[in-house]
């Protein structure tokens, strides 16, 4: 997997807590945090769509899942 370097600005206390929690690998910790947030955001969108559209969306996702599993 290709990687990119980035610069971010965070409060000092947040950086200190992240460094302590990262167990020596802040890059992996930040990558995991971004990935987790993207997943949470996607789950929220799915829940909102499900509530708005109802069972039709579940049927669509089920059909897509079946199609993927068949291939």
Rosetta constraint file for C-alpha pairs under 8 A:
AtomPair CA 10 CA 14 HARMONIC 6.50 0.50
AtomPair CA 10 CA 15 HARMONIC 6.45 0.50
AtomPair CA 11 CA 15 HARMONIC 6.44 0.50
AtomPair CA 12 CA 16 HARMONIC 6.19 0.50
AtomPair CA 13 CA 17 HARMONIC 6.19 0.50
AtomPair CA 14 CA 18 HARMONIC 6.08 0.50
AtomPair CA 15 CA 19 HARMONIC 6.08 0.50
AtomPair CA 16 CA 20 HARMONIC 6.26 0.50
AtomPair CA 17 CA 21 HARMONIC 6.16 0.50
AtomPair CA 18 CA 22 HARMONIC 5.80 0.50
AtomPair CA 18 CA 26 HARMONIC 7.14 0.50
AtomPair CA 18 CA 29 HARMONIC 7.64 0.50
AtomPair CA 19 CA 23 HARMONIC 7.05 0.50
AtomPair CA 19 CA 24 HARMONIC 7.04 0.50
AtomPair CA 19 CA 25 HARMONIC 7.90 0.50
AtomPair CA 19 CA 26 HARMONIC 6.03 0.50
AtomPair CA 20 CA 24 HARMONIC 7.82 0.50
AtomPair CA 21 CA 29 HARMONIC 7.95 0.50
AtomPair CA 22 CA 26 HARMONIC 5.14 0.50
AtomPair CA 22 CA 28 HARMONIC 7.63 0.50
AtomPair CA 22 CA 29 HARMONIC 5.32 0.50
AtomPair CA 25 CA 29 HARMONIC 6.32 0.50
AtomPair CA 26 CA 30 HARMONIC 6.06 0.50
AtomPair CA 27 CA 31 HARMONIC 6.08 0.50
AtomPair CA 28 CA 32 HARMONIC 6.05 0.50
AtomPair CA 29 CA 33 HARMONIC 6.17 0.50
AtomPair CA 30 CA 34 HARMONIC 6.15 0.50
AtomPair CA 31 CA 35 HARMONIC 6.13 0.50
AtomPair CA 32 CA 36 HARMONIC 5.98 0.50
AtomPair CA 33 CA 37 HARMONIC 6.14 0.50
AtomPair CA 34 CA 38 HARMONIC 6.18 0.50
AtomPair CA 35 CA 39 HARMONIC 6.25 0.50
AtomPair CA 36 CA 40 HARMONIC 6.19 0.50
AtomPair CA 37 CA 41 HARMONIC 6.08 0.50
AtomPair CA 38 CA 42 HARMONIC 6.17 0.50
AtomPair CA 39 CA 43 HARMONIC 6.15 0.50
AtomPair CA 40 CA 44 HARMONIC 6.21 0.50
AtomPair CA 41 CA 45 HARMONIC 6.29 0.50
AtomPair CA 42 CA 46 HARMONIC 6.14 0.50
AtomPair CA 43 CA 47 HARMONIC 6.12 0.50
AtomPair CA 44 CA 48 HARMONIC 6.08 0.50
AtomPair CA 45 CA 49 HARMONIC 6.03 0.50
AtomPair CA 46 CA 50 HARMONIC 5.97 0.50
AtomPair CA 47 CA 51 HARMONIC 6.11 0.50
AtomPair CA 48 CA 52 HARMONIC 6.12 0.50
AtomPair CA 49 CA 53 HARMONIC 5.76 0.50
AtomPair CA 49 CA 54 HARMONIC 7.60 0.50
AtomPair CA 49 CA 57 HARMONIC 7.38 0.50
AtomPair CA 50 CA 54 HARMONIC 4.96 0.50
AtomPair CA 50 CA 55 HARMONIC 7.09 0.50
AtomPair CA 50 CA 57 HARMONIC 5.99 0.50
AtomPair CA 50 CA 58 HARMONIC 7.06 0.50
AtomPair CA 53 CA 57 HARMONIC 6.06 0.50
AtomPair CA 54 CA 58 HARMONIC 7.24 0.50
AtomPair CA 55 CA 59 HARMONIC 6.17 0.50
AtomPair CA 56 CA 60 HARMONIC 6.24 0.50
AtomPair CA 57 CA 61 HARMONIC 6.20 0.50
AtomPair CA 58 CA 62 HARMONIC 6.01 0.50
AtomPair CA 59 CA 63 HARMONIC 6.08 0.50
AtomPair CA 60 CA 64 HARMONIC 6.20 0.50
AtomPair CA 61 CA 65 HARMONIC 6.04 0.50
AtomPair CA 62 CA 66 HARMONIC 6.11 0.50
AtomPair CA 63 CA 67 HARMONIC 6.10 0.50
AtomPair CA 64 CA 68 HARMONIC 6.19 0.50
AtomPair CA 65 CA 69 HARMONIC 6.13 0.50
AtomPair CA 66 CA 70 HARMONIC 6.11 0.50
AtomPair CA 67 CA 71 HARMONIC 6.68 0.50
